[in-house]
Amino acid sequence: MWVWPKSPGFLLAPAPLCGMVKTGTEKGAIAESGKPMEVLTSKLASGFRELEGVWAPWSSGQRLRSPQWAKWWWEHYAEGRDRLFLLQVQDPSGACVGLLPWYRRRHPWLGWVLRSLGDREVATDHGDLVLDPRWAGPAIATLAQGLIQHARGVARKGQPVWDLIHLEGVPCGACHLLWLVSRLLTQGMEVWYRPDQGLWQLSLPSNWQDYLALVSKNRRKKLRRLSREFFQPGRVQLVEAHDEKTLWKVFDHLVCLHQKRWQSAGQKGCFASPRFLQFHKQVLRHWVPQGSARVFVLHVDGKPVAAEYQLRDTKALLLYQGGMDPEASACSPGKLALIHTLQWAMEQGYELVDFLRGDEPYKGHLQARRFACVKLRVIAPGTASRLKAQLWLAAHGLKHHLISRKKAPSSPSPASWRRLSLDLLAQWLSTPAPYPWNRSTPYQDDSRAAAGTESTVADGSASRPMADSFSPGKV
């Protein structure tokens, strides 16, 4: 068991000053203030059923963080040796107050790797810890300590449960997941990072005319022309699925247009994967009738030219997937779908449109804001785990060097993995996070104070600045 005295700036303090005290079975622990301290414990949940009553309320209308999304993904993507890793935190009464929704997969080189439920080709954004906001700080500290114990084999008679943590799409802002990483970093674990694709979000004004005033003059003329030529004369027909009876016809159009678009560009397209296709059929089968997801197709002069698959959060509309007919480029089907989407989102009262990850130029043209994201790898403290990770880093560095030599001088070099230091992490934690992290993180004041502290990585080297690809640049 571990106790947590409340203290400012705890997550970025050096390990001996972090304030967590091991109590074992001691009773009546007293903090420095003389008041009794709460005791939290961590344990692995047996499965999704055990967490049904607590997970859903904490996701608070965020579809990509919901237990249904994670459960359905697991049903379709779990492989033979995969194991759930649902590490939960319990308060003194035994109630769950925090959860780490991960799984572990065996890698031939790296051993057991912890990953987020919903990763890989589904590319679930908005991944984070699932926490009761009243217990956020103590729960994060207890989860970190639970991870350390499982890495050292305390819970399995000396057999480590994991060798590496691999996370994708982590925003470089104040989020619970980075606070957890900071706990592991202060406990002496190595953390490596690499730039990931940016997350793009558009804050919506109250009406369409106010939005047009935000974009460039040329963009404004194009949008007005398309509205005048196609929407006002009634040449565009919207067909939207509202129940399972109408869903599959619209969904077939979505798949066909998506595949047609990407195959014309020499790529397979997401729906070429049978597991991806079946997973989203299950999602839409449940969420379209509930109003949690939206699928529609636009017809121009009676021909389907564009389709969209969107998820409806409480405050945001998430543009998850789409497709368009490349042969209908004369009517700009992608822009027609965006015009309808933005106008509909404003009418529904959404605060923002979330384009999710991906650095396509059109997102910047629409005045969306880019939030930098990273991939993270946390190496377990054991000698074997660190050796495996060092071998992998050496192999990756060689591959990076060979790819760079083959590329033309003008081509951007692939990003390499870099060692994460406390001062760089403090900079990230002092940065506002995008939605939905900015609605659930209580540590902004502490992170701003911590940003001014001096610290170095374990080997004494200074932190390095983020790669140029982290900046939005001109679009």
Secondary structure, 3 states (H helix, E strand, C coil): CEECCCCCCHHHCCHHHCCCEECCCCCCCECCCCCECCEEEEEECCCCHHHHHHHHHHHCCCHHHCHHHHHHHHHHHCCCCCEEEEEEEECCCCCEEEEEEEEEEEECCCEEEEEECCCHHHCCCCCCCEECHHHHHHHHHHHHHHHHHHHCCHHHCCCCCCCEEEEEEEECCCCHHHHHHHHHHHCCCEEEEEECCCEEEEECCCCHHHHHCCCCHHHHHHHHHHHHHHHCCCCEEEEECCCHHHHHHHHHHHHHHHHHHHHCCCCCCHHHCHHHHHHHHHHHHHHHHHCCEEEEEEEECCEEEEEEEEEECCCEEEEEEEEECHHHHHHCHHHHHHHHHHHHHHHHCCCEEEEEECCCHHHHHCCCEEECEEEEEEECCCHHHHHHHHHHHHHHHHHHHHHHHHCCCCCCCCCCCEECCHHHHHHHHCCCCCCCHHHCCCCHHHHHHHCCCCCCCCCCCCCCCCCHHHCCCCC
